[in-house]
Amino acid sequence: MVIKITKILGALIALVLIITSIAIIIKVDFSNPGNINRFVHNKLDKTNVPGVSIAIIKNNEVERFINYGYANINEGRKVSQDTVFQIASLSKVVTATAIMQLIEKEKINLDDDINMYLPFSVEHPHFSNEPITVRMLLDHTSGIKDNWDILNSLYTIDNGGGDSEISIGEFSKEYLYEGGKWYSVENNYTEYKPGTTFVYSNVGYGLLGYMVEQISQLPFDQYSQQYIFNPLGMSQTYWLHKDVKTDNFAAPYDGSKELPKYSFPTYPDGSLKTNVVDFSKFLMSMSILNKDNAILKSETIKEMLSPQSNDGKQALGWSYSVLDDIFMKKLNSGNIVGHTGSDPGIFSIALYNPEKKNGLIIFMNQEMGPKIETINIYLMVKRLVKEVFYNDHD
């Protein structure tokens, strides 16, 4: 009987493997044409991603844009390099840059207690005598945790979209200050002492945006416009939906379903809207070799890119583990910084070598999921990383 059951199980496993292999052959494109545009389009044709916009940067110049598909399927509006995408957590590098500007101007210091700049007190409930510093928020070691039951409930996606009516300051106080309506010792804070352990925190970056407001006495979106977007010539970049001045906006999609253009109270952590043209300008501003940087001095950029936490993989806003995180550890030279973003109907990635001044930006209006078709995206990104960072002759 045991032998018979073993044979049946073996036959079932073999059948599953055969079916899986057939599915992979049908749903994954394994072609590898020399033409990079054709390669990208072949891969994306095998996915259900509506639209994609890509920028390739070599020696701090945009070498090419690659665009695919639709910004809005129902309207028949195709993606171009000017199409504005919401870019989720990739937004954090802009928020970190605003903080680094204030540090450069000696308005704040990296190791200051954040309570020096807040109208309410933020303390880790398990370590009330241990200050949370600006650095800890930037490198995700503050001990502030994302309570997704609360965060998901405050997305505007289920209420027709648009900007949140809850300000960053109101949310931060109600979430982090004892007695607030969203306050929870167990769910809003980790068990780790501030400054000791890397735990990724969206709420922490919302709080950084609020600190920019408190220090500069400007709304965060206006500060960004005045001190980051305008100096870099980022004319199609916005934090708030109400300010978007173009109809060329990529609608987010969940499968074939178009989602409303949404946001959330902690918008500095993930609600930036931009296109690959503008974001290329931002990415190229991170070169440590530029003497005349528009928004940060070279010394400040070096400090921003210096490893801080997560075994040396997390810098101030930027990460050295992006390639590891997307299963491309063998391509990680240790010199490539970046960030990804993922939200309903959104996927984004930006990578940059600040010494060679090569970079890659990819925006999509579809979130990546654990599907066989996602292998195509993996193969596409892998080839693009090789082309941008390891092919000096292309």
C-alpha positions in Angstrom: 0.0 0.0 0.0 2.8 2.4 0.9 4.6 1.7 -2.4 1.3 2.3 -4.3 0.7 5.6 -2.6 4.3 6.7 -3.3 3.9 5.9 -7.0 0.6 7.9 -7.1 2.3 10.9 -5.4 5.2 10.6 -7.7 2.9 10.6 -10.8 1.0 13.6 -9.4 4.2 15.6 -8.8 5.4 14.8 -12.3 2.1 15.9 -13.8 2.3 19.2 -11.8 5.8 19.8 -13.1 4.8 19.1 -16.6 1.8 21.5 -16.4 4.0 24.2 -14.8 6.6 23.8 -17.5 4.0 24.2 -20.2 2.5 27.3 -18.5 6.0 28.8 -18.3 6.7 28.1 -21.9 3.3 29.7 -22.9 3.5 32.7 -20.6 7.2 33.7 -20.6 9.1 35.1 -23.5 12.7 33.7 -23.6 13.8 35.6 -26.7 16.8 37.8 -26.5 17.1 40.1 -29.5 20.0 42.5 -29.6 17.8 45.5 -30.0 16.9 46.6 -26.5 13.6 48.2 -27.4 12.4 45.1 -29.1 13.6 43.0 -26.2 11.6 45.1 -23.7 8.5 45.0 -25.9 8.7 41.3 -26.3 8.8 40.8 -22.6 6.0 43.2 -21.9 3.8 41.7 -24.6 3.7 38.6 -22.3 2.4 40.5 -19.3 -0.8 42.2 -18.4 1.0 45.5 -17.5 -1.0 48.3 -19.3 1.9 50.8 -19.6 5.6 51.2 -18.9 8.0 54.1 -19.2 11.8 53.6 -19.0 14.8 56.0 -19.0 18.4 54.8 -19.4 21.1 57.2 -18.2 24.7 57.0 -19.3 27.3 59.5 -18.0 24.6 61.7 -16.6 22.8 62.0 -19.9 19.6 60.3 -20.9 20.7 57.9 -23.6 17.2 56.7 -24.4 13.6 56.4 -23.4 11.6 53.2 -23.9 7.8 53.4 -23.7 5.2 50.7 -23.9 1.4 50.4 -23.8 -1.2 52.6 -22.4 -1.5 55.3 -19.8 -5.3 54.9 -20.0 -6.8 51.9 -21.8 -10.3 53.2 -22.1 -9.2 56.5 -23.5 -6.7 54.9 -25.8 -3.9 57.1 -24.5 -0.5 55.7 -25.0 2.5 56.0 -22.7 5.2 58.5 -23.6 8.2 59.7 -21.7 6.1 62.6 -20.6 3.4 60.4 -19.0 3.1 61.1 -15.3 3.1 58.1 -13.0 2.5 57.9 -9.2 5.7 56.2 -8.0 4.9 54.9 -4.5 7.8 54.5 -2.1 10.4 55.7 -4.6 9.1 59.0 -3.4 11.0 58.6 -0.2 14.3 59.6 -1.8 12.8 63.1 -2.5 11.6 63.4 1.0 15.0 62.4 2.3 16.6 65.0 0.0 14.4 67.8 1.5 15.7 66.8 5.0 19.3 66.8 3.8 18.8 70.3 2.4 17.8 71.5 5.9 20.8 69.7 7.4 23.0 71.3 4.9 21.5 74.7 5.8 22.2 73.9 9.5 18.5 74.2 10.3 18.6 70.7 11.9 21.2 68.0 12.6 21.1 64.3 11.8 21.4 63.3 15.5 18.9 65.8 16.9 15.9 64.5 18.9 13.0 64.9 16.5 10.9 66.4 19.4 13.0 69.6 19.0 11.0 70.2 15.8 7.5 68.9 16.6 4.6 70.5 18.4 3.8 67.2 20.1 6.1 64.6 21.7 7.0 61.4 20.0 8.4 58.7 22.3 9.0 55.0 21.9 6.7 53.6 24.6 9.1 50.8 25.5 12.1 53.2 25.6 10.8 56.5 26.7 14.2 57.8 27.7 15.8 57.0 24.3 15.3 59.9 21.8 14.3 59.2 18.3 16.6 61.1 16.0 16.4 62.5 12.4 18.9 59.9 11.3 16.8 57.1 12.7 13.8 58.2 10.7 15.9 58.4 7.5 17.5 55.0 7.9 14.4 53.2 9.2 15.7 52.4 12.7 13.3 54.7 14.7 11.2 51.9 16.1 8.1 53.4 14.5 6.1 50.6 12.9 3.5 50.6 10.1 0.1 49.5 11.3 -1.4 48.4 8.0 -4.9 48.0 9.5 -4.9 51.8 10.0 -2.8 52.8 6.9 -4.9 50.8 4.5 -8.1 52.2 5.9 -6.9 55.7 5.2 -6.1 55.3 1.5 -8.6 57.3 -0.5 -8.9 54.5 -3.1 -12.2 53.3 -1.7 -13.7 56.8 -1.5 -13.3 57.8 -5.1 -9.6 58.7 -4.9 -8.0 62.2 -4.7 -5.8 63.7 -2.0 -6.4 62.8 1.7 -8.4 65.3 3.7 -6.2 64.3 6.7 -3.1 66.4 7.0 0.3 64.9 7.7 0.4 66.7 11.0 -3.0 65.5 12.1 -2.2 61.9 11.2 1.2 61.9 12.8 -0.1 63.2 16.1 -3.1 60.8 16.2 -0.9 57.9 15.3 2.3 58.6 17.4 1.1 60.6 20.4 -0.3 58.7 23.3 -4.0 59.1 23.5 -4.4 59.7 19.7 -7.3 57.9 18.0 -4.9 55.7 16.0 -2.3 55.3 18.7 -1.3 51.7 19.7 1.7 50.6 21.7 1.6 47.1 20.2 0.9 48.0 16.6 2.6 51.3 16.0 6.0 50.6 17.6 8.5 47.8 17.4 10.0 46.1 20.3 13.4 47.4 19.4 15.3 50.2 21.0 15.5 53.2 18.7 18.6 53.3 16.6 19.4 49.6 16.8 17.3 47.7 14.3 16.2 48.3 10.7 12.4 48.1 10.3 11.1 49.8 7.2 8.7 52.6 8.1 6.3 54.5 5.9 4.9 56.4 8.9 8.5 57.6 9.7 8.8 59.2 6.3 5.4 60.8 6.6 6.7 62.3 9.9 9.9 63.5 8.1 7.6 65.4 5.6 5.8 67.0 8.6 9.1 68.0 10.1 10.1 69.8 6.9 6.8 71.8 7.2 7.6 72.7 10.8 11.1 73.8 10.2 10.6 75.6 6.8 7.1 77.0 7.7 6.0 75.9 4.3 3.6 73.1 3.3 5.7 70.1 2.3 4.5 70.1 -1.3 5.4 73.8 -1.6 8.8 73.4 0.0 9.5 70.6 -2.5 8.4 72.7 -5.4 10.5 75.7 -4.4 13.7 73.9 -3.4 13.8 70.7 -5.4 11.5 70.7 -8.4 12.0 74.2 -9.7 15.8 74.3 -9.4 16.0 71.0 -11.3 13.5 72.0 -13.9 11.0 69.2 -12.9 8.0 70.9 -14.5 5.7 67.8 -14.4 6.3 66.6 -10.8 3.7 67.0 -8.1 2.8 65.7 -4.6 -0.9 66.5 -4.7 -3.5 65.4 -7.3 -5.1 68.9 -7.1 -1.9 70.4 -8.5 -1.4 68.1 -11.4 -1.5 70.2 -14.6 -1.5 67.5 -17.2 -4.1 65.0 -18.5 -1.1 62.7 -19.5 -1.4 60.7 -16.3 -1.0 57.0 -16.0 -4.2 55.5 -14.5 -3.3 52.7 -12.0 -4.7 49.3 -12.8 -5.5 46.2 -10.8 -5.5 43.6 -13.6 -7.9 45.1 -16.1 -9.7 47.2 -13.6 -8.9 50.9 -13.6 -8.4 52.3 -10.1 -9.0 55.9 -9.0 -6.1 58.2 -8.6 -5.6 57.9 -4.9 -3.4 59.1 -2.0 -3.1 58.9 1.8 -2.3 61.2 4.8 1.4 60.3 4.8 1.9 61.3 1.2 5.6 62.2 1.6 6.3 58.5 1.9 4.8 57.4 -1.4 2.6 59.8 -3.4 4.9 61.6 -5.7 3.7 62.0 -9.3 6.3 62.5 -11.9 7.6 61.2 -15.3 10.9 59.6 -16.3 12.1 62.9 -17.9 11.8 64.8 -14.6 12.9 62.0 -12.4 16.0 61.5 -14.6 16.9 65.1 -13.6 16.5 64.3 -10.0 18.5 61.0 -10.2 21.4 62.7 -12.1 21.5 65.4 -9.3 22.8 62.6 -7.0 26.2 62.4 -8.7 29.0 62.9 -6.1 31.2 64.2 -8.9 29.1 67.3 -9.8 30.7 70.5 -8.6 27.6 72.6 -9.3 24.8 70.5 -8.0 21.5 72.3 -8.1 20.0 71.0 -4.8 22.7 69.4 -2.7 26.4 69.8 -2.3 28.7 66.9 -3.1 29.7 66.5 0.6 26.0 66.3 1.5 25.3 63.7 -1.1 28.3 61.6 0.1 26.8 61.7 3.6 23.4 60.9 2.3 24.7 57.8 0.4 26.9 56.5 3.3 25.7 53.1 4.6 23.9 53.4 7.9 21.8 50.4 8.9 20.5 47.0 7.6 24.0 45.5 7.6 25.3 48.5 5.6 22.6 48.2 2.9 20.5 51.2 4.0 21.7 54.8 3.5 19.8 58.0 4.3 16.8 57.5 2.1 18.6 55.4 -0.5 19.3 51.6 -0.4 22.1 49.4 -1.6 19.9 46.3 -1.4 17.5 46.9 -4.3 19.1 44.3 -6.5 19.2 41.8 -3.7 15.5 42.5 -3.0 14.5 41.7 -6.6 16.6 38.5 -6.7 19.6 39.9 -8.6 22.2 39.8 -5.8 24.9 38.6 -8.3 24.5 42.0 -10.1 25.0 44.0 -6.9 28.4 45.6 -7.2 27.9 47.5 -3.9 28.1 50.8 -5.8 24.5 51.0 -7.1 22.0 52.8 -4.9 18.3 53.0 -5.5 14.8 52.5 -4.3 11.6 50.7 -5.4 7.9 51.5 -5.0 4.9 49.3 -4.9 1.2 50.2 -4.3 -2.1 49.2 -5.8 -1.7 49.7 -9.5 1.9 51.0 -9.2 5.4 49.7 -9.5 8.6 51.8 -9.8 12.3 51.3 -9.6 15.3 53.7 -9.8 18.9 52.7 -9.7 22.0 54.9 -9.9 25.8 54.6 -9.8 26.8 58.0 -8.4 30.4 57.6 -9.5 29.9 56.3 -13.1 26.8 58.4 -13.4 24.7 55.7 -15.0 21.1 55.2 -14.0 17.9 53.3 -14.8 14.3 54.3 -14.1 11.2 52.1 -14.7 7.6 53.2 -14.0 4.6 50.9 -14.4 0.9 51.4 -13.8 0.4 47.8 -12.5 1.6 46.3 -9.3 3.8 43.2 -9.6 2.3 40.0 -8.2 3.4 36.4 -7.7 2.4 35.3 -11.2 4.2 33.4 -13.9 4.0 36.4 -16.1 6.1 38.4 -13.6 9.1 36.4 -14.8 9.0 38.5 -17.9 9.4 41.7 -15.8 12.3 40.0 -13.9 14.1 39.1 -17.2 13.5 42.6 -18.6 14.9 44.4 -15.5 17.9 42.0 -15.3 18.9 42.7 -18.9 18.4 46.5 -18.5 20.6 46.4 -15.3 23.3 44.7 -17.3 23.0 47.1 -20.2 23.1 50.2 -18.0 25.7 49.3 -15.4 27.9 46.6 -16.9 28.0 47.3 -20.7 30.3 50.3 -21.2 30.2 49.9 -25.0 26.5 50.2 -25.5 
